[in-house]
Every structure is written in structure tokens, then in C-alpha cells.
Amino acid sequence: MEKLTIDQVASLACVSRSVVSRVLNNHPNVSEEARRRVLEVIKKYNYRPSSVARSLATRRTYEICILTPRRGNEALANGFWTLLHLGIFEQCIQRGYYVSLSMLSGDAEEELEDRLLNEHSFDGFVLLTSEVAERVIDTLRERGTPAVLVGHDPAYPDVSSVDVDNFGGAYRAVRHLCRLGHRRVAAILGHPELQETRDRRAGYLQALQDAGAEVQETLIEIGDYSQRSGYEIMRRWLERGPDFSAVFCASDTMAIGALLALYEAGVRVPDQMAVVGFDDLPVSQYTCPPLTTVHQPIYEKGRWAANILIDQIEGRKRLAVHANLQAELVVRRSCGAQA
């Protein structure tokens, strides 16, 4: 007999197509009688793609979902997210899991979240930033669904997480600027509600304090990790006449925006203004001049997140794991010093 379609399985089991789908995805909203009939048809006619067979044997779907925030036009265009997603995707493929990617925006309908969390039986979730975690973590806890957070947040000590040493990375960057002779160093930081922003801010302030440099709140501006925010903040500073000689940007994207504003204003980098970023995106070595930045292992963060989550799904880890990867300064021309 030719291989059955899902509609033929439904007909033979005297159920609807959606019931077959729910059985294949191990969804609880199926009567035991309907589940028994569908499984009998599946067994009799060998309707078992390899992934479904594994699901039936292990009561897992071998699917995980990445929940990511949407931030304007930066959601997928930002090179940071591309590298992070790639690390997650490739590690999941190696371990035999499929990956779905879904965005949550501030005005997302509750119906969408309900479908993602309740109707589709994912084995686990990768939560990108605490913005996402605060929206879904209570539901996942109630269901006992494994989750890993990319980015530490002390509000969720029971949720596994992976991050980079944000404090240490910012400290090394600003300390380097101070050692080059800069006494007034400005900062363009990211979303203030994120733990990584708080840590990078603390590293920036500690480096200034240790170097005996000036610490002034007026030299700190808040961006949103977009190129536009870096550009607009630097434009405002230039319009009023900057009273600093260097700027630490909490992301390469904001640093690239700041570099454009400086170029348009005729300010020479690094002769008149030193610029340092954070992330070490691939594009940072091709800016003009090449950007000094803090390298964080973005791709490896994704692999770590996937591994931690799958280990929890498969029962290898019972307690929360909090991984903290190293951040290293990469010196290029934008700071005024060669490597």
C-alpha cells in the first residue's frame, strides 16, 4: 500500500485531521479513545516518519521554539541576532531537534502567545532577553516546560541562563580608553531595564573610578541598540559641542551610528574622538576606521543555550545552570591605538 496521508489516517481512525495532528504532536487535548484509534492506524500502516516515531516513543516532539523580542527594524537585520540564531540552529540540528522562531512585540495579541505556549507542543523554549521571559515564564513554570534565558536576570534564579561577562567587557573597554589618556569618556547605553545594560553601565563607571577619571551622569545617554539611536545621540552631542574626547557604546550597532554622525560632522576618528563598541560583529572590522570593540562569543552563546536546554529536556540537568562566557577587548584603529 502507498504511504498514507494524514487525511487518510484521519479517515481510517474516524477522527478529524486536527485530532491526528494533535496525537502526532503529543497534545493533551485528545480523548484516550481517539488517541488509541489514531495510534492503531499509525502502527498498522507504518505511518511513522522518523521524527514522529521518536516522538511517539519518547513523548517528545523534538521541537524547540526561540522567542525573540521585536525592536523596530532591528529584529532580524541586526547582525547580533543572526549570529545568535545560527548558533542555536546549528547545535539543535546536531542534536536532532527542529527549531521554530517567533517574535513577541509589545502589542502582540494574547491569542498568539496562547497558541505558542499551549497549542503547539514544543519540548522547550529559548527566551531571548528578560523582556520575553517576564511575559511567558509564569506559564512555562506552571506547565513544567524547560526554558533557557539568553541574558542573566537575578529575578529568575530558577531559570537556566547563558550570558557574557558584561561588566568585565565594559570595564576593559573604558579602562583602555583611560590608559590612552582620555579623562572624560561618554557612554551610549542600551535598554535600562535589561540586566546586561546595568552590568555594562557598572563596568563603565568602575573603570572611570579606578582610573581617577571624571564620572558625570551628563555624559551618559540611553539608546536602544539600534544604529539610529547611536547616530541621533551623537548628533545631539555634536550640536551642543561635546565636552568629552571618547565614547563607549554598549553595542557595535550604536557605535556604527555614532561613527556616521562623526563623519558627517567632519570630526576625525580617532584623532578628535575615540570610539569603542561592544559585541565585535563581523562588520566592525570593516567600518571606517575599523572599530575597537569588546568581543563576545555570540555564536557560542547560541550553542550554549541550545545545549543547556536540550540537556534539560532529556533529563541530563535537573538544576538551573548559569553560564557566563568571557568578553575580550579587540583593539583596532577607532580608539587611537594599534593592537
N, C-alpha and C positions, 0 to 999 in steps of 0.2 A: 504493500500500500504506500502511496506517496505520502510525504511528510504532511502532517495536519497543520492547518492554520489555527490561529487562536479562536476564530469564529466556529470552526468545525469542532474544536474541543468543547466550546460552549454549547453547541447543539447536541453533541453526544452526552454531555453531562446534564442537559436540561437546565442550564443556567444562562445568565446573560454574559456577554463578553467582559463587562466590567468585573463580574464576580471572578472569572478566570484570572483576570489581571491582578485582582486583589490576592487571590490564592498564590499566584506566582511570586508576588511581592511580600508574601507573608503578612498581609494586613489583618489585624484582629477583627475587623468588621465583616466577618463572614460566618454564617451558621456552620456548625460542625457537619451537618448532613451535606450541605453544598460543597464544603471543603473535601469531604470524603469522596463524593462523586467525581469532582474535578481531578483529584489525585489518582483515582482509579483509571480514568481515561488517559491521563498523562502516562501512567505506568503501562497500561495495556498497549498503547500505540507509540510508546517510546518518545513522547513529545518532551524532550529534555535537551535543550541547548545547554552547553557546558555550564554557563553561568547560572541557569535555572536549576540544574541538577545540584550544583553546590549549595544553592540557596535552600533547596528542599532538605538537603542532608544536614545542614548546619544551622538552619533557621536564620540565616543571614542573607542579605541581598547583594553583598559585595559592592555596594554603592555608598559613597560619602558625598556630602554637599559642602561646598565652600560658600559661606555667607559673607558678602563684602559690602561695605558702605558705598553709596554713590555720592561723590563730591563734585558736583558740577560736571565739567567736561573731562575731569581728571581720572575718572573711574578706571578706564582701561588704557587711556593714552599715556599715562604716567609710566615710565619705564620701570619704576619700582614694583608696581603691581604685576607687570608682565613677568619679571624675574621670579617673584614670589610664587605666582600661579604655576610657572613652569616647574619649579622645584617640587611643588605639591603634586602636580600631574604626573611627572616622571617617576616619582617614588611610589605613587599609588599604582601606576602601571606595572612597575617591577614586582609589586606585592599582590597583583591580581585584583585590583579594585578599580571600578569606574568612578569618575568624578563629575559632578554637576556644579555649575557656578551660578549663583543667584545674587542679585543686588537688592539691598534694602535701603530705601531712601526715607527721609524724614516724614514724607507724606504717603508712604506705602499703605495700601489697604490692609486691614486686619485679615481679610479673607485670603490674601496672598500668603501672609505669614502662616495662617492656619493650614493651608494646603501644603506648604513646605514642611512644616513641623509635624503634622498629624496625618495627612492623607498619603504622603509618599513615605515609604518605609526605608529611610536611609539608615545605615548602620551607625553613622556618626557625623559630626559636623566640625568643620574648621571655621572658627569665628575670627574674622579679620578686624581687629581693634575692639576695644571695650564698648564703643558705640553700638556695635552689633550685639555684643554679649549682654548688655543691660536690657535689650529688647526681648531676647529669646532664652536666656539662661534659666529662668524660673521654670519655663515649660520643659526644657530638656532635663532639668533636675527631677521634675515630677515624673517624667517618663523613664528616667534612668538611662537616657541616651548619652553615650560617650561624646565628649567635646573637647577640643583643644583651642586655646586662645592664642593668637599671634599678637604678642604685646603683653607684658606683665600688667596686672592690675591687682593691688592688695585687697580690693573689695571681693575678689573671688579666689581665696586661698585654696579652695577645694577643686578648682578647675585647672587642669594642666595647661601650661603655657610655654612659649618659647619667644625669646627676645634677644636683643643685643645689649651690650653694656653702654647704654645711652649716656649715663653720667660720665663714665670714663672717656668715651669718644669725644664728647663736647669739651671735657677738661683738657684733653691732649691738644685739640684744635686751638682753643683760646690760649692755652699756655704757650703754644708755639708762636702765636702772634705776639704775645707779650715778650717772649725771648728775642723776637726780631726788633723790639724797641717800641712797639705800639703801647701807649698808655691809656688811650680811650678807644675801646672796642665796642661797637654797637652789635645788636643781635636782632635777627628776624626769626622769631619762633613760630611754632605751629599751634594747632588747636589746644587751648589751655586746659581743656578737660581731660586730655589724654595723659596717661602716666609717662609716656616717653617724652612729652613736652616738658613736664615737670622735672624729669631727670636731666634733660639736656639743659634746661634753664639753671638747675642747681650746679651742673658741671661748669657751665659758663661763669657763674658768679663765684664759684670756689676758685677757679683758675685766676680770675682777676684779683681776688683777695690774696691768694698765695703769692702773686707777683707784685703786690703792693700797688696795683693799678686802680684807677678810679672806677667805682661802682655807682652807676646812676640809672634809675628807673627810666629816665627820659631817653636813654639810649636803647631801650627795648621796645620793639614793635611786634604785634601779633599778626601773622599771616595764616594761610590755610593750606600750606604745602603746594600751592599752585605756582606756576611761573608768573601768572598775572599778579598775584599778591606780592611776590618779591619785586617785580617791576614797579608796581604802584607805590609800595612803601619807599623804595629807593628814590623814586621821582619826588615824593613829598619831602624827603630829607634834602635832596638837592635843591629844591625850590627855596627852602628856607636857609640853605647854607649849612652843610654838615660840619659839626664840630668834633669829628672823630676821624681816625685815619685807617680804620679796619672794620670789617663787619663779618660776624659769624652768622651764617644762615643754617637753620636747622634741617634743611634738605637741599639737595642739589637743584631741584626744580626751582625753588625760590632763589637760589644763588644765580641760576641762569637768567632769571628775570631781572635780578639786580644788575648783572653784568650788562644786559642790554640797555638798561636805563643809564648806566655809567657811560657806555659807549655813545649813546645819543647825546649826552651832555658834554662830551669831549673830555671826560675825566679818564686819565690813563691808569690802567690796572696792570701792574701793581704799584707804579711809580707814585701815584697820588692817592690810591685807595687799594688796600689789600682785601681780598675776598676769600672766604673759606666756606665750603659746603659740608654736607653730611649725606652719606649713602654710597658714594662712588659708583654712580650709574655709568654704564658704558659711554654715554655721551659726554661725560665730564672731562675726558681726556682730549676731546675734540672742540671744546669751547675756545674762545679767543680772549685772553690766553687760557691755556689748559688749567682746569680748576683744581686747586688744592682742596682736599676733602677727606672726610672720615670714611674709611671703607667698612661697611658692614656686610657680612656674608648673606645677602638677600636670598639667593638661590638655596643656600644651605638651610636658612630659616624655614623655607617651604618644605624641604626634605625632612627636617627635624619634626616639624608639625605633623606631617603625614605619618612618619614612623611612630611617634608618640600615640597618635590617635588609633592607628591600626593595632598597635600593641595592646591598647586598652580594649578595643573591640574583641580581640582574640584572647583576652584574659591574661596576657603576659604581665600587665601592670595593673595593680589594684589601687594604689595611692596616686595622688596628684604628683606630676613631675613638672618642675620649673627649670627649664634650660636657659642659660644666659651665655650667649656667644660673644666672642671678643670683637672689639672695634679698634681699628688701627688707622693712624694718620698716614695719608698718601700725599706727599709734598710735590706740588707742581708749581707752575710759574705765577699763578694768580695771587700768591701770598708774598711774593718778592724774594723767595729763596729757592734755590735748586735742591733737588733731592740729594 
